[in-house]
C-alpha cells in the first residue's frame, strides 16, 4: 500500500469577511492559529457572547501562544474564562 499526498491550495479569509451579524456563539479549533483567527475577527467578536476555543496547554508550533498568554489575550479582548473542559 502506497499513499501519496497531493498538496492543495486552500483559501484563507478573515472571519470578518464572513460576518453574519447577530452571532452569539463562536467555536475555534485551529491547531495553534487562534490568535491569527481572533485578529481577523474583530467585527465578528463584537457579536459573540460565548467563545469556545480548543487550546493546548503548551505551545506546539512556532509563534503559538501558551495557555496563560492566550487567556490574557482573550481577557484583553473582553472575554472571561468561564470553564475548562
C-alpha positions in Angstrom: 0.0 0.0 0.0 1.5 3.3 -1.1 0.0 6.6 0.0 0.9 9.9 -1.7 -0.2 13.3 -0.6 -1.1 15.9 -3.1 -0.8 19.5 -2.0 -3.8 21.7 -2.5 -4.2 25.4 -2.0 -6.9 26.4 0.5 -8.2 29.9 0.5 -7.9 31.7 3.9 -10.2 34.6 4.7 -10.5 36.7 7.9 -13.8 35.8 9.8 -14.9 39.4 9.4 -15.3 38.8 5.7 -17.9 36.1 6.5 -19.6 38.0 9.3 -23.3 37.4 9.9 -24.5 40.0 12.4 -26.2 38.6 15.5 -24.0 35.5 16.0 -23.9 34.6 19.7 -21.5 31.6 19.8 -18.2 31.1 18.0 -16.1 27.9 18.3 -12.5 27.9 17.2 -10.3 24.8 16.7 -7.4 25.8 14.5 -4.4 23.9 15.9 -2.3 26.9 17.1 -3.6 29.7 14.9 -6.0 31.0 17.5 -4.5 34.5 17.7 -4.5 34.9 13.9 -8.2 33.9 13.7 -9.1 36.3 16.5 -7.1 39.1 14.9 -9.1 38.6 11.7 -12.4 38.6 13.6 -12.6 41.9 15.4 -16.1 42.8 14.0 -17.4 39.2 14.5 -16.2 39.2 18.1 -18.4 42.2 18.8 -21.4 39.9 18.3 -20.0 36.9 20.2 -21.4 36.2 23.6 -19.9 32.8 24.1 -16.4 31.9 22.7 -15.4 28.2 22.7 -11.7 27.6 21.9 -9.8 24.3 21.9 -6.3 25.1 23.2 -3.2 23.2 24.0 -1.7 23.7 27.4 1.8 24.0 25.9 2.6 25.7 22.5 3.2 23.2 19.8 4.1 25.4 16.9 6.4 28.5 16.4 4.5 31.7 17.3 1.7 29.9 19.1 0.7 31.5 22.4 0.9 29.4 25.6 -2.3 28.8 27.6 -1.8 31.6 30.1 -0.9 34.0 27.3 -4.0 33.0 25.3 -6.2 33.6 28.4 -4.6 37.0 28.9 -5.2 37.8 25.2 -8.8 36.8 25.5 -9.2 38.9 28.7 -7.8 41.9 26.8 -10.4 41.4 24.1 -13.2 41.5 26.8 -13.8 37.8 27.3 -13.6 36.0 30.7 -12.7 32.4 31.3 -15.8 30.5 32.3 -14.9 26.8 32.2 -12.2 24.4 31.3 -13.5 21.1 29.9 
